[in-house]
Amino acid sequence: MTKPTISPAAISLTGLAVEYCKYLESCAEEEAADFCQQMLRYLPRIYMTAFDLKPYGESTEGADNGAIIDELDEEQYENIRTQAAGVLGEFDTYLDTMVDDMRFSDTPVAVSLAEQLADIYQTAYDFAQSMREAPTEAVPEVLADFKYRFDSYLSQTICSAMRATDFIYHNELK
């Protein structure tokens, strides 16, 4: 019987999730420009790695199977969001036309970049913890759950946050 192995892509995504989380946990003293620069390094890498993830051999389909355990508590989430908002300062809130509420509103809808980054953090944190604790044979289920989350909402959150961060970095902070 062959022991299952963890793919290099899964290892890469897990490592990237851990790096992203560690950075956000220690970002409180960063300057906004440095913070945005780091986000512009992490966000596209997370997106590309997750986009290319094939959780079951060659399949690109994910599954909402509950394999990722929600480990992050509200206090941790709020701490990350508050730190990111503090670093971003006046640049935290921006108008996002892709928000569903915008279709039904006569007024622009404001979005918090710090909240989006904290949402990405939450998914990355829960994924990394689940990968750490999962036995090797359960890894495909964790990857399928992550791929489902990515396809369902995380990809849009990453793209929106990346677009806002890029605008702030190139137009507001330079």
N, C-alpha and C positions, 0 to 999 in steps of 0.2 A: 504494500500500500504506500503510495506516494504522499508525503506530507505536503499540504497546501502551502503555497508561498504568497507573500505579499508583493504586489507589483511595484516596480519603481515609481510609477505615477502615484500610487496610493501613499507611498513613503514620502514622496515629494510634496504632495498636498498636505499631509499631516505635518511635516516639518514647516511648511509655509504657514499653516494655521497657527502653529506654536509661535513662530517668529512674529507674526502679526499681533497676536495676543500679548506677547511680552513687550512689544513696542508700545502698544496702547496703554498697558499697565504702568509704564514708566514715562509717559509723555508730558506730564504736568509742567515741567520746566522748559519745554521746547518753545522756540520762537515759531510763530505761525508759518513763516516761509519754510523753515526746516521740516516742520510737521507735514505741510502739504507736499513737500518734495518726497518725503518718506511714503506718504499715502500714494503718490503717483508711481512709486516703485512697487508697492505691495498690491494695490488693487488690480492692475492689469495682470500681474502674475497669478493672483488667486483666480481671476476670471478665466484666463487661458488654461490653467491647470485643471480647474473644475469642468470647463467646457469640454475638454478632451478626455475626461474621465470615462472609462468604460467599466462599469461595476461588475458585469458578468461577461467575462471573455471579451467578445467583440460587440456586445450589446451596448447601446448608448442610453437605454431606458433605465430610469431609476424607479424606486418603489417607496411608497409611504408605508414602511413596515415597522416603525417604532424602534429601530435598532440603535438610533442615536438617543441617548438618555439626556434629558434636559437637566443639566447640572448647575448652570449658572443661576444664582439667585438674584432677586430684584435689587438688593443692596449692591452687589458686585456690578450689575448692569448700570445702575445709576451712578456709581463711582466712575466707571469708564466714560459714560456719557458726559458727566460733569467735567471731568478732566479735559476731554476733547473740546467741549464747548468753551472752557476757559482758555485753551490755547487758541482756538479760532476767533474768540472774541466777537467783534462786530460782523465777522464773515460767516458765523454759524448758520444764520437763517438766509435762505434764498428762495426764489420763486421757481417752482418746477411745474412745467406745463404737462408733464406726463402723468401726474397724480390723478387717479380716478375722480376725485372730488372736483377737479378743475372743470370737467365736462359739464357739471351741473351748477357751477358757481358763476355769479356775475362779477365776483372780485377775485383777484389772484390768490392762490393758495401757497402759503409759506411752508417750507420744509426745513427741518433741522439737519444739517450735515453731521453734527455730532451724534444725533440719534441714529442716522443711517450707519455711521461707522460703528456705533455700539451694537446695532442689529447684526452687522457683519461679524463683529467680535463674538456675539452670543452664539451664532451658528458655528464659527470657527472653534470657539472654546469647547462647546458641547461635542463637536466632531472629534477634536483632538483627544478629549477625555475618553470618549467612547472607543476610539482606536487604541488608546493606551490600555484600556481595561478589557477589550474584546479578545477572546481566544482567536487564534489564526483562522480557524474554520468559520468564525462569525464575521470576519472582515468584509467579505462580499456583501453581506447584509448592511453593514454600516456604510459602505461605499454607495450602495443602491439608495439608501435613505438620504445620504448627502446629495447625490445626483438629483433625486427628486426635489429636495429643498432648493437646490441651485436652479433647476428648471422652473420651479413654481414661483419663486420670488427673489432669491438671492442674486441671480444674474441681473435683474432689473435694478436692485438696490445698489449693486456694485457699479453698474454703468452710470446711474444717476449721481452717485457719490463721486465717481471719477470725473464726470463732466463738470460738476460744481468745483471740485478741488482743482482741476486744471484751469478753470476760469479764474478762480481766486489767485492761484499761484502766478499765472501769466499776466493777468490784468490788474490785480489789486495790490499785489505784494512786490512787484518788480519796480 
